[in-house]
Amino acid sequence: MNILPNSGALGAQVLSLDLSQALSEEEFAQIEKALGEHSVLCFPAQQLSSSNLKGFAEQFGKLEINVANMYQDPEYAEVMILSNKVDEEGKALGLRDAGQDWHTDMSYSKDIAFANVLYALEIPHRDGKPLGNTAFCSTKRVYQSIPEDLKRKLSKTTVTHDFAKFWDNMRARPASTRPELTAAQRAAKPPVSHPIFIRHPISGDPVLYANPGYSIRINELSVKESDEILNFLFDLQLRPEFHYEHRWRVGDVLMWDNIGTLHNAVADYEAHEHRFIKRCQVMADRYFPYGTHALQA
């Protein structure tokens, strides 16, 4: 395999690898190392079934079944459909507004996610340019830019993350089709706390583990001070020098590390401009067997 780093803050292309085949130990080790180093890996020109996608992703850990229990592949509940397409009766084929704000997947869970694996089957274009890009921010680079006195102040603090924050914010957008979460769904994902700084399980680098999508409170500070600091950190995450934006192509498999990044799905396409992507989410059981607090930076 050939790994070509991007020129910006993060990301790399992985060439000459067929993901429909099981990885050898050497290939797995190379991909794992590259993921720890580059955070976002693109495997172009893949031809995968849902079974292939699931098989590749689960080599890195247990796969999550989304708490909403919607838009799942008919055969594999671990494969979720992200799409704005509808069937002949007007029924949505996938979650159309997935990830459309800066966030880290499953930071709202006690058992967090390690990686996302997405496979593009249909990508909208306009004037020859792809739409629906996915933007990423390096949590390592953000951590490095935090003033040292603030790092010391926050060194032993924790942050509360809430699943309902992101879902409710998306429901409040105009024309949203997201249903209200049921009491059972909310109870299944109560707010949880994680250290604000953790060490990456592969690279060992300290990262900022807080994001505007799910993080609601620095627990050891007053509400006022917590809000001020979180807003400062979230503004820091928007600096373009920490970013990479992936321009999707049909056949791309994009794998990213949820510890080393936060991400945002760019919603710049219309209902008639179709996007269809399959997704697996890899849990961090392999990398955080004792929880995030065991790797507090």
N, C-alpha and C positions, 0 to 999 in steps of 0.2 A: 504494500500500500504506500501511497505517496501523500504526505501531509504538508499542505501549503498554507502557512499562516497568512491571515489578512494583514493589511498595512496599518489598520487602526488599533483601537484599544483592546479588541478581543476578536476571537473567531478564527476558524481555519477551514479549508476544504480538504476532504479526505477522498482521494481518487483511487481508482482501480480496486474497488472492494464491492463484492456482491453480497448485499445484506440478506438475501434470501437463503444463504447458506450459513450454518452455525459457525461462529467465530472459533478459531484455534486459540489456545492459551496465549500464544505470542500476539495474535491480532487483538485479543481482548486487552492485554497489557498495554499495547500501543495506544488503543483508543482511550483507555482509562487515563493514561498519562497525558495524552493530548487534551482530554476534557479538563483535567486539573489545571493544565497550562493555559488553554485558549478559551475555555468556558462554553463556546458555541462551535459545534462541528456540523458541516454540511457534507452529506454523501449524495452527490448528484447522480441523475440518470438511473434511478432504481426502478425495478418492476416487481412490486410486492403484492401478495395477497394479505388480507387481514391476519391470517395465520402467520405469515412471514413477519409482518410488523410486530405482532405480539411476541413471536419467538425471539426476534432480535432484542427487543426491549427488556424482556424478562431475564436475559442473561446478566443484567446489571442489578436486579433486585425484584422484589415482589411488586406486582402491578396493582394500582389502585382502581377501584370501581367508584366512579364519581358519586358523591353523596346525593346529588339531585336525581340520579337514576333515570336519566333521559338521554335520548339521542345516542343510544348504544348500537354497535354493530349487531345485526341479527344473530350472529353465531358466537361472538366474543364480547362479553360485557366489559372487558378491560379495554376495548377499542372504542373510543368515543368519536362521534362525527361532528366536525366543526364546519358549518356550511350555511349559506343564505338561500339555498335551493329549496323548492317545494315540489311535492308530487302533483299528479294531475288533479287531485282534490283540494290542493292548496295547503296540505299539511307539511309543516317544516320537516326537512330531512336531517337537520343538524342544528346545533346551537349557533345562532348567527352572530351574536355579539360577544363571543368568547374572548376574554383577555383584553378588552378595549380600554385599558388604563394601566398605568404603571403598577406592577405587583410582582410578588413571588408566589408561585403556586404552592398551596398547602402550608404556608407559614401559619395558617389558622389551625393547624392540627398538631396534637401532641406528637404524633409520629409524622414527621415532615417528609416532603418529596425530595428525592435526589435529582432526578432528571426528567425532562420531557422529550418524547420522540414523536415528531410529526412527519406525515407523509403526504405530499401534495399531489392530488389527482386532477384538480382543475383550478386554474389561477386566472383571475380577471386581468384584462389589459385595456388600456386606453391610449391611443396615439402611440402604440408600439411599446409602451412602458407597463411593467407589471404593477398591479394595485394590491393592497392588502399586505404590505411589507410587515415584518416583525422587527421591532426595535429592541435593543438590549443595552443594559448599563452594567458596567463592571463594579461589583460590590467591593472588590479588592482596591481598585483605584479610588473609589469614594472613601473607603476607610483611610487610605494613605493621605487624603487631602483634608481630613478632619483636623482642626487645630489640636496640638498636643494637650493643652489644658482641658479641652473638652473631652478628649479621649480618657484622661485620668478621671475626670468627674463621672464619666459614664462606665468606667471599666468593670464595675460589678453590678450594673443595673440590668433589669429585664424589661421586656416590652410585651404588652398584651396584644394579641392578634385575634380578630373576630371575622369568621366566615361571612356573617350576615352583612358586614359593612360594605363589601364589594358588591354582593348580590343586590342589596337594597339600593345602592347608588346606581347600578345599571338599570334597575327597574324604574328609577325616577327619570331616566332619559326619555325624551320624546319618542313615541312610536315603539317603545320597548314591548316585546312579547313575553318577557320572562314572567312566569307566574310568581305569586307571593309564596315564600317559603312556608311550609306547614310547621306546626308546632313540633311535630316529630322530626322534621329535617333540622330545625334549629337546635333541638335537644341533642341530635346526633353529632353536632359540631359546636359545642360550647366554646367560649373564648379560652385561649391558652396563653401561657407566657413562655418566652425564650430569652436567652441572653441577647443583649443588643449587639455584642461582638462575639463571634465564634471563629474557631480555626477551621479552615477548609480541610476536610478529611483526607484529601489526596495531596494537595500542595503544602499544607500546613500554614498557609498565609492567613492572617486575620482578615475578616470581612465584616461589613456592616449588615446585620440581619434585621432589617426593618424596612418597611415599604408602605407607600401611601395607600395601596389597595386594601390592606388588612390591618395594619398597625394602628392602634388607637390610644395607647398610653404607655409612658415610661413609669413603671409602677412605683419606683422609689422617690419620685419627684411630685411636687404639687401639680394639679391639673394645668395651671397657668404655665409653669416652667416646662412641663412636659410638652404642651402644645407648641411653645416657642421653639424648643429644641428639635422636636420632630419636624416642624415646618422648615427649620434651617437645614436639616439633613435631607428632607425631600427636595428642597430647592437645589441642594448640592448634587443630587442624583440626576438632575436635568441638564447638567453641563455637558455640551456636545463632545468634549474631549474624552469623556468616559463611555461613549456610545458606539454601537455598530448597528446598522440597519440591513437586514437580510432581504434581498430582492428575490422573491420566490420564482422557481421554474417548475413546471410539471416534472415529476419524477424525483424532486428533491426530498431527501430525508434530512430533517434538521433535528439535531440533538443538542439540548442545552442543559447546563448545570444550574439547578435552582439555588445552590449555595453561592456560587460565584457571580450570579446575575440577578437582575430583575428585568422584566420585559413588558412590552406594550404592543398589542396588535393594532396596526394603523388602519382605521376605519375610513378609507377614502374611496370606497366603491359603492355603487348603487345596487338596488335589489335585482336589476336585470343583468348585472355583471357578476357572474357566478363564481363562487369560490367553494371548493370541496376538499377538505383535508381530514385525514384520519389521525388520531392521537392516542398515544399510550403514555401513562405517567408512572414513572418508576419511583417506588418508595425508597427511603434512605435506611432501611433496616440493615443493609450490608455495611453501611458507612457510619451510622450513628446507633449502634446496638444498645447503647446506654443513654440515649437521648442527647439533645443539644447541650444540656448543662454540663455534660462530661467533656465537651470541647469548648467551653467558654474561654475566650481569648483574654 
